[in-house]
Amino acid sequence: MAKVLVSDPIDQVGIDILSQVAGVDVKTGLSAQELVQIIPDYDALMLRSGTKVTKEIIEAGTKLQIIGRAGVGVDNIDVGAATRQGIIVVNSPEGNTIAAAEHALAMMLALSRHLPEANQSVKENKWERNRFMGSEVYKKTLGVVGLGKIGSHVASVAKSLGMKLLAYDPFISTERAEQLGCTLVDLDLLFSESDYITLHVPKTKETTHLIGSESIAKMKPTVRIVNCSRGGIIDEDALAEAIKAGRVAGAALDVFEQEPLGESKLRELPQVILTPHLGASTAEAQVNVAIDVAEQIRDVLLGLPARSAVNIPGLTPDVMEKLRPYLQLAETMGNLVGQLAGGRIDWLNVKLQGELAVNDSKPLVVAAIKGILSQALRERVNYVNAALEAKERGIRVIETRDPSIHDYSGSIHLEARGTMGEHSVTGALLSNGEIRITDLDDFPINVPPTNYMLFTLHRDMPGIIGNIGSLLGSHNVNIASMQVGRKIVRGDAVMALSLDDPLSETVLSEIVKIPGIRDAYTVKL
């Protein structure tokens, strides 16, 4: 039975889900050294923000299939190391969306009306109404940096409060922004025009210290800044200096570069509200993320795909739902063309055709790469590490699209060059979901892939089919189905045979000696 380690407190409902398929050990507060010592026994690791999963822990986890973070961020997990080991990393991108959005809005309103200070004043038996003159958010301009799930919800609620919305997000279309009531602008305009700025972006090389001395210089002195996304997006020292100098009216921060927050100039400033990373801290959110991540771990342990793997390119839940039927198609075609090209693969060209050409294609490219590497790497290659394995082997992957091809609703054409030369295959799905090989080396065919297959290149001449049938029969190899594809009569042709039994190299060498046969290939799918 599989074993799961839960290294941070999670809601009991998550543990109950995991217990359906695995033995679950809850061991919180472990040191890095203790984790390294015990992780080899576990197939899965579930955590929150308290556990830091380092490269050493990941490399020690020789049985690990999946690491699940019950929350949005995965900054406490070495995702690169997990990817190299073929370990899936999942999170819960939507489980705490409402909680985080509501916290950002609460921080903005508390900042506007001086609520923390006013509360403390009354508790100290004071009545300082004039001291706490606030400002309304109605008709003010809110700059939303990042229109993902959380940023979009903040924008939606802010719109209902009567705020004017500016937004910056290079990955969101103008149409989507308009649906949310936002005007897409560049960062400089957002900084200069906003009365409030709320941040909803991950911490990356590009977003680190996005708010610093240079960007603050572009803002109104009345601006108020809210950050409930990730620590490090704001240069905290620069922000503190700007508030002291009167160049920023106030800030509300839930996240920090170093957590817990140590010595900080921000503590001294009455214009600043500080909370201890409470964005996801609601009872509802903790239940939601526990269920979401536990279900994904359960599915992976049962051999099913995860919904929200962060290290499988493009495989978000909505994309997964659309592309699920085509992933096996792409992998099968990759496996087929890899065996035809043979040996060391130099390059792979993935052409998406029809409706597949207009959708997110990254998971299909990864599936094709996985297929082409499967003969060499077997179970060592998966959707997580396939692209990395290809890169390390010097395989150049090219992606092209052709939406004009509509023989099927969507098809995948793969070309590869390997030790045995250049070969191509095309595959499509029928309306009932069955896979068909529709083209082999530019010859039209229509055959389902089977475990054992024989492909020949030959002259289209009488006797070829009979000679191959007789030869296979003499070796007790049964033919399940056969189809010939040709372009012109008496020209070159291909033959695809589905066999009930594997074909030995001896029989293959005899087939090549049949008059008219130019080449022959066996494939095991």
VOKOLLO-821699 format. One line per field, with one value per residue (C-alpha): residue in one letter; z, y, x. Coordinates in pm, 1 decimal, always signed. Each point is the difference from the previous one (the first is absolute). Last residue first. Layout:
VOKOLLO-821699
res: c(A / ...)
up: c(Z / ...)
north: c(Y / ...)
east: c(X / ...)
***
This chain:
VOKOLLO-821699
res: c(L / K / V / T / Y / A / D / R / I / G / P / I / K / V / I / E / S / L / V / T / E / S / L / P / D / D / L / S / L / A / M / V / A / D / G / R / V / I / K / R / G / V / Q / M / S / A / I / N / V / N / H / S / G / L / L / S / G / I / N / G / I / I / G / P / M / D / R / H / L / T / F / L / M / Y / N / T / P / P / V / N / I / P / F / D / D / L / D / T / I / R / I / E / G / N / S / L / L / A / G / T / V / S / H / E / G / M / T / G / R / A / E / L / H / I / S / G / S / Y / D / H / I / S / P / D / R / T / E / I / V / R / I / G / R / E / K / A / E / L / A / A / N / V / Y / N / V / R / E / R / L / A / Q / S / L / I / G / K / I / A / A / V / V / L / P / K / S / D / N / V / A / L / E / G / Q / L / K / V / N / L / W / D / I / R / G / G / A / L / Q / G / V / L / N / G / M / T / E / A / L / Q / L / Y / P / R / L / K / E / M / V / D / P / T / L / G / P / I / N / V / A / S / R / A / P / L / G / L / L / V / D / R / I / Q / E / A / V / D / I / A / V / N / V / Q / A / E / A / T / S / A / G / L / H / P / T / L / I / V / Q / P / L / E / R / L / K / S / E / G / L / P / E / Q / E / F / V / D / L / A / A / G / A / V / R / G / A / K / I / A / E / A / L / A / D / E / D / I / I / G / G / R / S / C / N / V / I / R / V / T / P / K / M / K / A / I / S / E / S / G / I / L / H / T / T / E / K / T / K / P / V / H / L / T / I / Y / D / S / E / S / F / L / L / D / L / D / V / L / T / C / G / L / Q / E / A / R / E / T / S / I / F / P / D / Y / A / L / L / K / M / G / L / S / K / A / V / S / A / V / H / S / G / I / K / G / L / G / V / V / G / L / T / K / K / Y / V / E / S / G / M / F / R / N / R / E / W / K / N / E / K / V / S / Q / N / A / E / P / L / H / R / S / L / A / L / M / M / A / L / A / H / E / A / A / A / I / T / N / G / E / P / S / N / V / V / I / I / G / Q / R / T / A / A / G / V / D / I / N / D / V / G / V / G / A / R / G / I / I / Q / L / K / T / G / A / E / I / I / E / K / T / V / K / T / G / S / R / L / M / L / A / D / Y / D / P / I / I / Q / V / L / E / Q / A / S / L / G / T / K / V / D / V / G / A / V / Q / S / L / I / D / I / G / V / Q / D / I / P / D / S / V / L / V / K / A / M)
up: c(-2878.2 / -145.9 / -349.9 / -272.0 / -306.0 / -360.1 / -296.5 / -379.0 / -53.3 / -373.4 / +4.3 / +353.7 / +165.0 / +246.8 / +130.4 / +78.0 / +211.4 / +192.7 / +69.5 / +150.3 / +195.5 / +175.7 / -35.6 / +304.0 / -12.5 / -76.5 / -289.0 / -142.0 / -351.9 / -168.4 / -363.3 / -177.6 / -369.7 / -276.5 / -353.9 / -184.2 / +31.7 / +150.5 / +354.3 / +201.3 / +340.0 / +66.8 / +295.0 / +211.5 / +303.8 / +269.5 / -172.9 / +185.2 / +24.9 / -15.4 / -178.7 / -322.9 / +35.6 / +6.9 / -324.3 / -167.7 / +92.6 / -119.2 / -333.3 / -46.2 / +64.0 / -242.9 / -271.6 / -251.8 / +5.9 / +195.1 / +73.0 / +367.5 / +330.2 / +283.0 / +343.6 / +252.8 / +320.7 / +343.0 / +286.6 / -223.4 / -160.0 / -190.2 / -378.8 / -262.8 / -264.2 / -218.9 / -98.9 / +108.9 / +207.7 / +177.3 / +3.4 / +173.9 / +306.5 / +183.4 / +368.1 / +120.9 / +182.0 / -142.4 / -233.8 / -140.3 / +134.7 / -226.0 / -70.5 / -249.8 / -36.6 / -136.6 / -53.8 / -50.3 / +20.5 / +185.6 / +260.6 / +67.1 / -171.1 / +107.6 / -148.0 / +189.1 / -126.0 / +256.6 / -88.4 / +100.5 / -118.3 / -274.3 / -366.8 / +101.5 / -87.7 / -4.3 / +367.2 / -82.7 / +293.6 / +55.2 / +298.6 / -26.3 / +258.0 / -34.1 / +173.1 / +166.8 / +252.2 / +291.2 / -182.6 / -55.3 / +368.0 / +105.7 / -225.8 / +130.7 / +370.5 / +125.4 / -259.9 / +68.2 / -86.8 / +236.0 / -62.9 / -337.3 / -72.1 / -346.6 / -138.6 / +178.1 / -144.6 / -307.6 / +203.6 / +270.3 / -268.8 / -156.8 / +340.7 / +64.2 / -334.3 / +85.5 / +341.7 / -158.6 / -264.7 / +136.2 / -265.1 / -358.8 / -169.3 / +178.5 / -190.1 / -329.7 / +8.1 / +254.6 / -148.2 / +232.7 / -156.5 / +181.5 / -35.7 / +27.4 / +139.9 / +99.6 / -85.7 / -232.8 / -240.2 / -17.1 / +374.3 / +80.8 / -255.1 / +178.8 / +358.3 / -97.3 / -174.4 / +314.1 / +226.1 / -216.8 / -18.8 / +373.3 / +69.3 / -250.9 / +210.0 / +301.3 / -201.7 / +97.9 / +364.6 / +45.3 / -134.1 / +259.5 / +282.2 / -93.4 / -189.1 / -182.7 / +70.9 / +256.5 / +293.6 / +174.1 / -1.7 / +60.2 / -101.7 / +61.0 / -242.9 / +103.7 / +102.0 / +330.2 / +194.5 / -232.5 / +76.1 / +378.0 / -13.7 / -205.9 / +239.1 / +297.2 / -174.4 / -64.3 / +328.8 / +214.3 / -208.8 / +48.6 / +371.3 / +70.0 / -210.8 / +189.4 / +341.1 / -109.6 / +4.0 / -369.2 / -1.3 / +362.2 / -61.9 / +340.5 / -34.9 / -24.5 / -46.7 / -80.7 / +44.6 / +372.1 / -96.6 / +249.4 / -108.2 / -360.6 / +96.1 / +39.0 / +236.2 / -61.0 / -188.7 / +31.6 / -289.3 / -194.7 / -322.2 / +140.0 / -44.5 / +144.3 / -72.0 / +18.5 / -114.3 / +54.1 / -139.8 / -217.7 / -81.7 / +351.5 / +83.4 / +269.6 / -242.9 / -268.1 / +244.6 / +109.4 / -361.0 / -93.5 / +300.2 / -89.6 / -363.7 / -103.9 / -206.8 / +259.9 / +195.0 / -211.7 / -61.0 / +270.9 / -84.8 / +31.7 / -92.4 / +78.0 / -230.5 / +126.1 / -102.3 / -355.5 / -156.5 / -247.3 / +270.9 / +156.4 / -313.4 / +27.5 / +377.1 / +3.0 / -86.3 / -249.2 / +260.1 / -137.9 / -280.1 / -295.1 / +178.9 / +123.5 / +301.9 / -107.9 / -83.1 / +177.1 / +116.0 / +97.0 / -79.6 / +132.2 / -124.1 / -340.3 / -287.4 / +8.4 / +91.3 / -248.0 / -273.5 / +64.1 / +25.2 / -343.4 / -34.0 / -25.7 / +90.9 / +240.1 / +19.5 / +46.4 / -347.5 / -127.0 / +136.5 / -176.9 / -331.1 / +32.9 / +33.5 / +313.5 / -1.0 / +17.7 / +313.8 / +111.8 / +109.6 / +46.4 / +174.6 / +98.5 / +335.8 / +65.0 / +274.1 / -251.4 / -207.0 / +303.8 / +35.8 / -358.9 / +12.0 / +317.6 / -164.7 / -308.1 / +209.1 / +181.5 / -306.6 / -211.3 / -98.5 / +116.1 / +111.2 / +82.1 / +7.2 / +185.2 / -94.7 / +244.6 / -83.0 / +336.6 / +202.3 / +268.8 / +216.3 / +374.2 / +277.7 / +297.6 / +217.1 / +3.5 / +164.2 / +280.5 / +284.7 / +231.6 / +249.4 / -115.4 / -168.5 / -193.3 / -126.8 / -94.8 / -220.8 / -159.4 / -76.8 / -160.4 / -189.6 / -162.0 / -244.8 / -334.0 / +130.3 / +141.9 / -337.3 / -192.6 / +252.2 / -18.0 / -378.5 / +10.0 / +259.3 / -213.1 / -298.5 / +202.4 / +148.5 / -332.6 / -184.9 / +276.8 / -181.3 / -349.1 / -70.6 / +223.3 / -48.4 / -180.8 / -49.0 / -201.7 / +58.6 / -306.3 / +187.5 / -217.1 / +55.2 / +378.3 / -9.5 / -207.5 / +229.7 / +305.9 / +228.3 / +242.2 / -291.8 / -89.3 / +37.1 / -15.1 / +302.3 / +119.9 / -166.3 / -137.9 / -83.4 / -232.0 / -106.9 / +279.2 / +21.8 / -7.3 / +239.7 / +88.4 / -314.2 / +103.4 / +354.4 / -126.2 / -261.5 / +272.4 / +109.7 / +255.0 / +229.3 / +163.4 / -309.8 / -34.5 / -44.0 / -162.1 / -96.7 / -211.9 / -55.9 / +337.3 / +157.6 / -146.4 / +181.0 / +347.4 / +27.1 / -226.6 / +194.6 / +331.3 / -139.9 / -125.6 / +343.8 / +62.4 / +152.6 / -107.7 / -38.1 / -127.5 / -144.2 / -252.8 / -136.3 / -348.1 / -230.5 / +198.5 / +275.4 / -228.2 / -0.3 / +381.0 / +39.3 / -213.0 / +204.3 / +316.2 / -96.1 / -45.0 / +248.2 / -166.8 / -84.5 / -136.4 / -117.5 / -235.7 / -32.4 / -282.2 / +84.6)
north: c(+6.8 / -244.8 / +88.3 / -205.0 / +166.2 / -111.8 / +141.4 / -20.4 / -302.3 / -65.9 / -348.1 / -147.9 / +37.7 / +266.0 / -254.3 / -248.0 / +257.2 / +68.3 / -371.7 / -21.5 / +325.0 / -161.3 / +117.1 / +32.0 / -180.3 / +89.4 / +220.7 / +321.5 / +56.5 / +333.4 / -4.1 / +290.8 / +77.2 / +111.2 / +3.4 / -266.1 / +205.5 / +343.7 / +138.3 / -319.0 / -125.3 / -368.2 / -140.2 / -314.1 / -142.0 / -263.9 / -184.1 / -315.0 / -85.6 / -378.3 / +33.6 / -149.0 / +225.3 / +307.4 / -108.3 / -84.2 / +333.6 / +191.2 / -185.6 / +50.9 / +373.6 / +45.9 / -223.6 / +263.1 / +332.5 / +327.7 / +24.3 / -19.9 / +184.0 / -228.3 / +48.2 / -278.1 / +50.2 / -156.8 / +159.6 / +161.6 / +342.2 / +35.3 / +16.9 / +258.4 / +47.8 / +290.0 / -6.9 / +307.5 / -202.6 / -163.8 / +173.4 / -55.1 / -199.7 / -19.3 / +41.0 / -82.9 / +274.9 / -83.4 / +300.5 / -128.5 / +137.2 / +83.1 / -107.8 / +103.3 / -165.2 / +110.8 / -152.1 / +126.0 / -232.9 / -322.9 / +163.1 / +269.2 / +271.3 / +73.6 / +123.9 / +8.1 / +96.1 / +36.5 / +18.6 / +197.2 / +11.0 / -244.0 / +59.9 / +367.3 / +132.8 / +383.1 / +36.5 / -78.7 / +31.7 / -51.3 / -105.3 / -92.5 / -210.6 / -33.3 / -314.0 / +64.6 / -279.5 / +245.7 / +190.6 / -313.4 / -99.4 / +350.1 / -11.7 / -344.7 / +77.2 / +68.7 / -180.7 / -319.9 / -169.2 / -245.4 / -263.0 / -94.1 / +212.7 / -114.7 / -117.5 / +276.9 / +285.5 / +57.8 / -39.1 / +244.7 / +252.6 / -40.6 / +46.9 / +314.0 / +143.4 / -83.7 / +166.5 / +318.0 / +38.2 / +260.1 / +19.9 / +129.7 / -273.6 / -276.3 / +105.7 / -110.5 / -105.5 / -1.7 / -60.1 / -139.7 / -10.8 / -219.4 / +26.4 / -198.0 / -327.3 / -260.7 / -349.3 / -42.3 / +221.8 / -261.1 / -63.4 / +369.5 / +48.6 / -259.2 / +112.4 / +359.5 / -103.2 / -185.0 / +293.7 / +249.2 / -224.1 / -71.5 / +374.7 / +63.0 / -121.5 / +210.2 / +319.8 / +191.2 / -110.7 / +44.9 / +354.6 / +87.3 / -166.2 / +156.6 / -212.5 / +275.3 / -135.4 / -283.6 / +145.1 / +175.8 / -304.0 / +116.9 / -273.6 / -304.0 / -291.3 / -350.4 / -291.5 / -70.7 / +170.3 / +298.6 / +11.5 / -14.0 / +278.9 / +210.9 / -69.2 / +96.9 / +324.9 / +113.1 / -124.6 / +168.1 / +317.3 / +24.7 / -83.1 / +260.5 / +254.7 / -47.9 / +36.8 / +321.3 / +70.0 / +15.5 / +364.6 / -3.0 / +44.2 / +159.5 / +338.4 / +345.7 / +327.7 / +302.6 / +369.7 / -23.0 / -67.9 / -158.7 / -358.4 / +88.6 / +71.2 / -373.6 / -237.3 / -345.5 / -96.4 / -371.3 / -25.8 / +179.4 / +178.0 / +78.2 / -83.1 / +149.7 / +361.2 / +307.7 / +324.6 / +373.1 / +352.4 / -48.3 / +288.2 / +145.4 / -38.6 / -262.1 / -188.4 / +6.3 / -120.8 / -290.8 / -96.9 / +5.3 / -220.3 / -243.1 / -43.0 / -141.6 / -315.8 / -167.8 / -155.3 / -153.6 / +77.0 / +199.3 / +332.3 / +321.2 / +344.6 / +338.6 / +294.4 / +357.0 / +100.0 / -95.7 / -258.8 / +24.1 / +33.4 / -319.0 / -190.8 / +106.4 / -36.6 / -347.7 / -184.3 / -267.4 / -101.5 / -357.1 / -9.3 / -81.8 / -258.7 / -159.3 / +39.9 / -80.3 / +280.9 / +146.7 / +348.0 / +270.1 / +366.7 / +277.1 / +358.5 / -111.7 / +230.8 / +7.9 / -363.4 / -132.1 / +220.5 / -125.6 / -359.6 / -9.5 / +19.9 / -239.3 / +169.7 / -213.4 / -67.4 / -372.2 / -74.8 / +275.9 / -182.7 / -319.3 / +184.2 / +174.6 / -339.7 / -102.5 / -121.4 / +338.3 / +93.1 / +359.5 / +129.2 / +328.5 / -0.2 / +293.8 / -70.7 / -3.4 / -260.7 / -249.6 / +56.8 / -78.6 / -333.2 / -100.1 / +128.4 / -197.4 / -309.5 / +49.6 / +51.2 / -326.9 / -215.0 / +168.7 / +363.8 / +109.1 / +353.4 / +157.8 / +381.4 / +137.7 / +347.2 / +177.0 / +52.7 / -151.1 / -99.7 / +250.9 / +171.2 / -0.5 / +260.6 / -189.1 / +280.8 / +189.6 / -287.4 / -44.9 / -157.7 / -164.4 / -284.0 / -194.3 / -245.3 / +296.7 / +92.8 / -358.9 / -25.7 / +336.1 / -106.9 / -328.5 / +162.3 / +291.5 / +46.9 / -34.4 / -256.1 / -213.7 / +19.2 / -109.3 / -272.5 / -135.7 / -6.0 / -191.6 / -238.9 / -57.5 / -90.4 / -242.9 / -176.2 / -10.7 / -155.8 / -245.1 / -325.3 / +141.6 / -66.7 / -305.9 / -133.6 / -284.7 / -110.0 / -318.4 / -178.8 / -92.0 / +39.0 / +293.9 / +152.0 / -30.0 / +176.1 / +282.0 / +28.5 / +60.3 / +41.7 / +291.1 / +230.4 / -229.0 / +259.8 / -58.1 / -213.6 / -359.2 / -81.9 / -354.9 / -186.5 / -297.8 / -324.6 / -34.5 / -341.9 / +124.3 / +283.6 / +70.8 / +210.1 / +204.8 / +57.0 / +109.0 / +230.9 / +173.5 / -30.1 / +277.1 / -97.5 / +272.1 / +123.3 / -294.2 / -363.9 / -332.5 / -246.9 / -309.1 / -345.3 / -13.5 / -217.0 / +196.2 / +312.4 / -117.3 / +107.5 / +303.8 / +124.0 / -32.2 / +200.6 / +273.4 / +22.5 / -140.9 / +225.8 / -218.9 / -376.7 / -124.8 / -349.3 / -121.4 / -354.2 / +21.8 / -24.1 / +105.9 / +144.5 / +291.5 / +114.8 / -25.8 / +196.2 / +280.0 / +8.0 / +27.8 / +351.1 / +41.2 / +52.8 / -24.7 / -303.6 / -238.3 / -309.5 / -235.1 / -374.6 / -231.4 / -347.1)
east: c(+294.9 / +252.0 / +119.8 / +162.2 / +144.6 / +44.9 / +187.5 / +9.8 / -222.0 / -43.5 / +151.6 / -16.3 / +343.1 / -128.5 / -250.2 / +278.0 / +185.1 / -322.0 / -45.7 / +348.4 / -45.6 / -295.6 / -357.9 / -226.2 / -334.8 / -360.5 / +104.9 / -142.4 / +132.0 / +64.5 / +112.8 / +161.2 / +4.8 / +234.7 / -134.3 / -196.6 / -320.7 / +59.1 / -4.8 / -9.2 / -115.5 / -50.9 / -194.7 / +25.8 / -174.8 / +48.2 / +286.3 / +114.9 / +368.6 / +53.6 / +337.0 / -136.8 / -301.2 / +222.5 / +165.3 / -329.2 / -156.6 / +309.6 / -3.3 / -374.4 / +18.9 / +289.7 / -141.5 / -106.6 / +185.9 / -11.1 / +371.1 / +82.6 / +34.6 / -105.4 / -152.6 / -48.2 / -196.9 / -20.1 / -196.0 / -259.9 / -44.5 / -328.2 / +30.8 / -89.2 / +267.2 / +115.0 / +370.3 / +197.8 / +247.3 / -294.6 / -337.4 / -332.3 / +102.9 / -331.9 / -82.1 / -351.8 / -191.5 / -343.3 / +14.6 / +329.3 / +325.6 / +292.4 / +356.7 / +263.8 / +337.3 / +336.6 / +341.2 / +354.6 / +298.6 / +76.5 / +226.7 / -258.0 / -197.0 / -352.4 / -326.3 / -327.1 / -345.8 / -278.4 / -367.5 / -307.4 / -358.1 / +100.2 / +80.4 / -0.3 / +346.1 / -18.7 / +98.7 / +364.1 / +235.6 / +372.0 / +211.7 / +365.8 / +183.4 / +378.3 / +119.7 / +336.1 / -37.1 / -17.3 / -272.7 / -206.1 / +32.0 / -108.7 / -305.9 / -97.8 / +54.5 / -352.2 / -208.2 / +189.8 / +328.4 / +169.0 / -270.4 / +151.6 / +308.6 / +102.5 / -332.8 / -189.1 / +202.1 / -217.4 / -316.3 / +105.2 / +91.4 / -344.4 / -166.2 / +208.3 / -109.3 / -360.4 / +28.9 / +142.3 / -270.4 / -240.9 / -271.7 / -15.0 / +199.9 / -189.8 / -313.2 / +152.5 / +364.8 / +278.6 / +343.5 / +266.1 / +346.7 / +249.7 / +375.9 / +321.6 / -139.0 / +257.3 / -117.8 / -294.7 / -189.6 / -277.2 / +11.5 / -21.9 / -277.2 / -213.1 / +66.3 / -70.7 / -322.9 / -107.0 / +84.9 / -188.0 / -308.2 / +14.3 / -0.3 / -280.7 / -293.8 / +117.3 / +39.0 / -312.8 / -16.2 / +373.4 / -19.1 / -264.5 / +195.2 / +334.5 / +252.7 / +186.3 / +347.0 / -0.5 / +194.4 / -288.6 / -227.8 / -355.3 / -241.8 / +221.2 / -15.6 / -114.2 / +223.6 / -176.3 / +280.5 / -47.8 / -372.4 / +48.8 / +258.6 / -241.1 / -287.8 / +216.9 / +94.3 / -357.6 / -147.3 / +265.7 / -21.6 / -377.4 / +0.1 / +265.5 / -186.6 / -326.8 / +160.1 / +164.5 / +370.6 / +84.0 / +107.6 / +118.1 / +372.6 / +71.5 / -178.9 / +160.6 / -188.2 / +218.7 / -81.8 / +88.7 / +364.1 / +240.1 / -56.8 / +88.8 / +361.1 / +42.2 / +177.6 / -140.0 / -314.3 / -67.8 / +56.3 / +270.6 / -90.2 / -342.7 / -366.9 / -321.1 / +83.7 / -221.8 / +158.4 / -42.6 / +9.2 / +309.4 / +239.4 / -31.3 / +370.1 / -70.3 / -222.2 / +270.3 / +265.3 / -217.4 / -72.8 / +368.8 / +81.6 / -280.2 / +99.8 / -336.7 / -38.3 / +217.2 / -286.4 / -272.9 / -368.9 / -178.8 / +163.9 / -200.8 / +134.6 / -158.8 / +69.4 / -37.0 / +354.2 / -101.4 / +226.8 / +289.3 / +268.3 / -139.2 / +103.7 / +364.4 / +26.2 / -149.8 / -320.0 / +94.9 / +253.5 / -0.4 / -259.5 / +227.2 / +214.8 / -318.3 / -227.0 / -351.6 / -244.9 / -303.4 / +100.1 / -250.9 / +59.4 / -224.8 / -32.7 / +127.1 / +95.4 / +382.0 / +61.1 / -256.2 / +142.1 / +353.7 / -116.9 / -160.0 / -377.1 / -293.9 / -327.0 / -199.9 / -374.3 / +50.7 / -133.8 / +228.6 / +302.2 / -107.7 / -42.5 / +338.7 / +161.7 / +188.0 / +360.7 / +173.3 / -198.0 / -34.9 / -337.8 / -180.7 / -336.8 / -220.7 / -162.9 / -373.5 / -2.8 / -140.6 / +313.0 / +212.4 / -181.5 / +74.5 / +357.4 / +74.6 / -147.8 / +215.8 / +313.0 / -64.5 / -62.7 / +267.5 / -14.5 / +346.1 / +84.0 / -336.0 / +9.1 / -300.8 / -119.9 / -232.3 / -366.7 / -103.8 / +308.9 / -87.9 / +261.7 / +47.3 / +21.4 / +138.8 / +133.4 / -329.0 / -184.9 / +250.1 / -201.6 / +253.9 / -47.4 / +307.2 / -235.7 / -141.2 / +346.3 / +84.3 / -307.5 / +71.4 / +356.3 / -105.0 / -290.6 / +182.9 / -294.0 / +181.8 / +249.7 / -278.9 / -176.2 / +309.5 / +83.0 / -354.7 / +20.8 / +327.5 / -143.5 / -309.2 / +214.0 / +211.3 / -303.7 / -183.1 / +292.2 / +92.0 / -72.6 / +59.0 / +367.4 / +19.5 / +350.3 / +168.2 / +360.9 / +49.8 / +330.6 / +205.7 / +329.6 / +104.1 / -344.0 / +31.7 / +338.1 / -147.0 / -303.9 / +216.1 / -302.6 / -53.3 / -91.6 / -291.2 / -273.2 / -375.9 / -75.4 / +4.1 / +333.0 / +7.6 / +321.7 / -44.7 / +164.1 / +254.2 / +167.2 / +361.2 / -76.4 / +363.4 / +37.4 / -303.5 / +126.4 / +341.4 / -152.6 / -197.2 / -361.6 / -56.5 / -285.7 / -211.0 / -182.7 / -236.5 / +94.2 / -84.4 / +272.9 / -57.8 / +150.8 / +174.8 / +269.8 / +293.6 / -137.5 / +107.7 / +364.2 / -18.2 / -301.4 / +184.7 / +290.7 / -229.8 / -160.8 / -345.3 / -266.4 / -291.1 / -19.8 / -336.1 / +45.7 / -256.0 / -25.9 / -137.5 / -302.1 / -307.4 / +220.4 / +87.3 / -363.1 / -25.3 / +323.0 / -143.0 / -322.6 / +208.5 / +112.7 / +372.3 / +282.5 / +342.3 / +217.9 / -263.3 / +190.7 / -181.8 / +63.1 / -109.5 / -125.2)
***
